[in-house]
Structure formats: C-alpha cells, structure tokens
Amino acid sequence: MGKFDHSTIIYSGVVAFKNILIFLFLSFSSLLFSQEETIDEVKIKGAKKTNTVFLKQLLRTKKGKVLDSISLQKDVTRLKRLPAISNAYFKVEAREDNTLIVLFHVEENGTLIPNINIWTTTNKLFSYKIGLYEYNLFGKHITLGGFYQNNGFDSYALNFRAPFLFSKKWGLGLNFKNWKSEEPLYFGNETANYLYNNVSYEVLGLHRINLKNGLQFGVTFFNEKYQYLSGATAPEVPQKLDLNKVLYKFIYTHNNLEHHYQYLSGFRNVLQTQFVTANNKFQENFFIAWNDVFYYKRHGDKGNWANRVRVGLSSNQNSPFAPFALDNNVNLRGVGILVDRGTGSIVWNTEYRHTVYDKKWFAVQTNVFTDFGTWRNPGGELKDFIEPKNLRVYSGVGLRFISKKIYNATFRIDYGFKVSRNSENSKGGLVFGIGQYF
C-alpha cells in the first residue's frame, strides 16, 4: 500500500507539472498572437468636406499600433465633439495575416450657418441680427464668421477660432467686436437708460490638455463708453463715460459629455475668471469669476433632463455698472431684458426635453423648465443671496426645431412666466434664440 501511494503522488506531480508547462506555453503563445494583431490601416469613411488627413492626426488609433478598444471609444467621442461631425462609429476588419483595418464612419454636419434673429425693443419697432459662420474652414474645423446687428444702433463683430492651428493640442482665437445697445442702469430706486458702446480686440491661446480637459487664456483690449439717454439722474452718477480697459482671461473646461444627435448625457464644468484694469472713480480694477456646472441625463429613448448651475462673484463695488445682469437671454427666461444688475449671482436652470418628432435630418422637442436665480446687490453682502426679495423664479414651456445635419442649428422658443411673488419686473414673456439655452 505504501509503494502504491508513493508512486501515485509522483505521477500526480508529473501530470501537474506538465499541465503548468502547457498553460504557460498557451498563455505565451496567446500573448504573441495578440501582439501580432496590429493595425495595418486606418480609414475614415463618410467625410466629404472634412480633411481626412486632419482627422487622422487627431486620433489615438494609428497604423502600426496594437488594437485598443479604449482608444477606439475615445476616438469616437473625440470625433463626435467636432462641429462638422454629427455622429461617428468604428468597425474593425481582420486580414488573414492577423493585421487589422480600422474603419471610422462619420456623418457630417453642414457647417456654413446663417445667423438671423428678430426681436422687439423699446426704441424701435423691431431689431435684427444677421450673420454668417463657417465652422469647418478648409476642412480643419476652423471657425470664421461675423455678424451685423441693428437695434436702433449699429453693431458688428468678426471671429476666428482655430483650436488645432499649431498642433492637435494648441490653437488660437481672435475676436473683434463693436457693440452698441441701449441699457438700463440702476442706482437706488432710480433707473436711467444709457447708450453703451464696447469696442474690443481679443487674443486667446487654446490648449487641449487631453480628451476631457482644456484651457483658454488671453487678453482683451477694449474701450467702453456710456452716454446718458433718458431717465433719472443723480450727481454721483456720470452722464458720460469713456474708459480704456484691459481684460485678462482664463478659462478651464472639463468635458465628459456623450453626444448622440440632439441628446446629451454626462457632466461638464466651465470655470471662467477675468481681471479687468479700469482705473477711474466709478469702477476700479476688479476681478470677476463664475463657474458653470452642466449635468445631462437620458430618460428612455426620447427624454433628456438638462441642468446648469452657475455661481459667480465679482469685486463688490457699489456701482450701477455691476457686471452680473438679470436677463432673458442669459439666465432667467421670461424676466425681461437687463432688468437688474449685481456683484454676485447664483442661478439654477433645469428642464426636461422630450422628442416628439424624429426623422433622419430633422427633430422636434418640447420642454418644460424652471429657472431659479438670486443676486448680491452692488456693495451688498453675501446674505443678499438668501434674501427673499432677491430671489427670482420663472417656469415655462418651449419648443425646439432641430436640424440633425447642420451644426448647432436649433431654433428655440420658450415662454416663461413668473412664479416668485417678488418678480415685479416682468409677468413673463417669450424668449427666442439659436441653439439650446444651455
């Protein structure tokens, strides 16, 4: 019995050792085999106006590299975020020699976009804005365009933005603006209307750290003029100002959004900081910063919940020229145009979008929304944010008409009505615009 047990143990050990050798051999062979599955060719299909050489330079998936599923998914996300691409996906084809062909299929947007807006103002029967922008100049996702606006006064601007001008991580932005508008200024319980004129020249450096993070930084040289038109006057409030200023800007963006045509999901954060030199008795050098948090969630096949929370503060000067405005087109739909100003702002916009019509090139969404906002008064305190008199709440409904084949071609109509009792500036109203509100 003893000899039998001893030989059995020896035999079992030999078998186990053989099994280990076989396992190691198969694992090593598998590793060698997988390493041989390299990418022999990367192709891009569906790009008609976009430069395919330019697109390949942006991709992490390259000829000669080992296939990486994570890199492929990141490349699809990278393509979808480009203005000229409405949708993208990939396909992998294997050859007999264990090399691979990676095909990226893209669906292009139209990128030559007119900009037309019409609205009513206090000093004219109607005002209008016309512009034209190309978002894919030379097929390299360079933006070039401008607009002309007449709201009783002539305004115009030119914009150039090339995020990949120097490399796939470094770019440049150049902007010129000559803006005129009639704006109310508030001091005490009084209101006056001023002609505001801003002429600015801006240079921005654009840096993409990685797929999710990017920076913008630069300087703006501008001249501001205020000219009294009508309303109340006060000895301490000038009727005319002519100021030369310099603005230093820094923007940090974290983008973890997933795009699928008109739908968004995920998280995005944008921090903007500015320091303005403005040495004069009415507005000294001041600092302003605000942070926007965006959160989107898909609900079923047709629903999309969208949120934006903005928190902003500036140097707290007791001046009618405070930088944060309470306005239809910026924060609270239905409140009116430039109805108040402050040196701090907290705003939460939330809405549910539901697609009621969806075809290959066109979609219609309905939405219900609520906009909450509170302000710090010029020269006030942080407790102003929790004062009931500073709280504004508007709710409403809207429509979105969306072209799925043209970049940012969403025409929106919202009607917001007052919910908070102290929203005396407006009982509500229509808000029109191009692009989603946020």
Secondary structure as GFF3:
##gff-version 3
##sequence-region A 1 438
A	DSSP	alpha_helix	2	36	.	.	.	ID=ss1
A	DSSP	beta_strand	39	45	.	.	.	ID=ss2
A	DSSP	alpha_helix	52	58	.	.	.	ID=ss3
A	DSSP	alpha_helix	69	80	.	.	.	ID=ss4
A	DSSP	beta_strand	85	94	.	.	.	ID=ss5
A	DSSP	beta_strand	100	108	.	.	.	ID=ss6
A	DSSP	beta_strand	112	119	.	.	.	ID=ss7
A	DSSP	beta_strand	127	137	.	.	.	ID=ss8
A	DSSP	beta_strand	142	150	.	.	.	ID=ss9
A	DSSP	beta_strand	154	162	.	.	.	ID=ss10
A	DSSP	beta_strand	170	187	.	.	.	ID=ss11
A	DSSP	beta_strand	190	208	.	.	.	ID=ss12
A	DSSP	beta_strand	213	231	.	.	.	ID=ss13
A	DSSP	beta_strand	240	260	.	.	.	ID=ss14
A	DSSP	beta_strand	263	277	.	.	.	ID=ss15
A	DSSP	beta_strand	286	299	.	.	.	ID=ss16
A	DSSP	beta_strand	303	314	.	.	.	ID=ss17
A	DSSP	beta_strand	324	326	.	.	.	ID=ss18
A	DSSP	beta_strand	340	342	.	.	.	ID=ss19
A	DSSP	beta_strand	344	358	.	.	.	ID=ss20
A	DSSP	beta_strand	362	376	.	.	.	ID=ss21
A	DSSP	three_ten_helix	382	386	.	.	.	ID=ss22
A	DSSP	three_ten_helix	388	390	.	.	.	ID=ss23
A	DSSP	beta_strand	391	403	.	.	.	ID=ss24
A	DSSP	beta_strand	410	418	.	.	.	ID=ss25
A	DSSP	beta_strand	428	434	.	.	.	ID=ss26
###
